[in-house]
Amino acid sequence: MPATTTPTSPLHTWWSQRPPAAGAAVMATGIISVALHQTGYETLSRIALALASAAWLVLGGDFTARLLRDRPSWVEEAATPAALTAIAATTVLGTRFAALGWETLAEALLALAAVLWPALLLAVARHWRRGMPGSVFLGCVATQGLAVLGATLAATEKAAWLAHAALALFWLGLVLYVIALACFDRREIAHGAGDHWVAGGALAISALAGSKLLAADGPGLYLWNRDDEGVLRTVTVAVLVLDLAWYAVLLLAECAWPRPRYDVRRWATVFPMGMTSAATLSVASAADIAWLETPGEVLLWVAVAAWLAVTAGAVRSYTGGTAPEGPGDPGTDITSTTRR
């Protein structure tokens, strides 16, 4: 008898071709929810959180299905930088849930991310080399995501050990950033399809982690002495300044070399934009630099506008409004190293 094939829906086909972009989409939507909460737009924040949570559940289902049905392919994909978006997305959602007071759920997400992190990071790091796209910075992003969520929960749970673990991850994340920077292909600034923005986003989440560590100190914990706090504050502010510098460079590059065509890797542009806003707002509070609140909110609405534009592009791509991307097109994968 001839083999029968299982029919698949257009949505399933579209999703199965874009798991890396799905992870970046959760990261982008989740951090915009965090920034909207920081600025008091709670209703919009919860809508964004609901969207990010739904996408995370679908992403988790796809992750599990691939593991059970096609383990060799799953292992191969786990060695790509895209795998680290699962960790980053999980920690971003956990941070937002912690802000809602849902500590148990946030702790479960932290535990899940912490279990996946070492194996995935080691598998990905073995393939680092010179000439990598912006996805090489996801090692730093995933590590700092754990630091952000750990420091957030340390403050709410009064757990000093968790704060110290988060501090170790913070410093490790900065080391991973330096390594990634050495591997990053600078030509991506002019010709990257979107994920080159993670070069700045990794610094943004590092600044956010530093601000959360500063905020975790207080009555009942006494985490850092005056010298330690001074060093942490100086490094956090310096990292934020470097992030803002990257933001300016990348924005100018977008103007100098316009890339208006929709690409799934543009979700990896929205995430750094939203993360820069969240980091600026958080540093403003933790480091007592009140004037940063205004630029932080301005950056938030820039990120929201970018999110809407990329969402519109994704909808047009799904409904057939744009040309489909073939397997060889660099737009199909956030981890692609193919040059245009």
Secondary structure, DSSP 8 states (H G I E B T S, - for coil): ---------HHHHHHHT-HHHHHHHHHHHHHHHHHHHHTT-HHHHHHHHHHHHHHHHHHHHHHHHHHHH-HHHHHHHHTSGGGHHHHHHHHHHHHHHHHTT-HHHHHHHHHHHHHHHHHHHHHHHTT--TTB-GGGGHHHHHHHHHHHHHHHHHHHHT-HHHHHHHHHHHHHHHHHHHHHHHHB-TTHHHH--SGGGHHHHHHHHHHHHHHHHHHH-STTT----HHHHHHHHHHHHHHHHHHHHHHHHHHHHHHHS---S--GGGHHHHHHHHHHHHHHHHHHHHTT-GGGHHHHHHHHHHHHHHHHHHHHHHHHHHHTSS----TTSGGG-TT-----
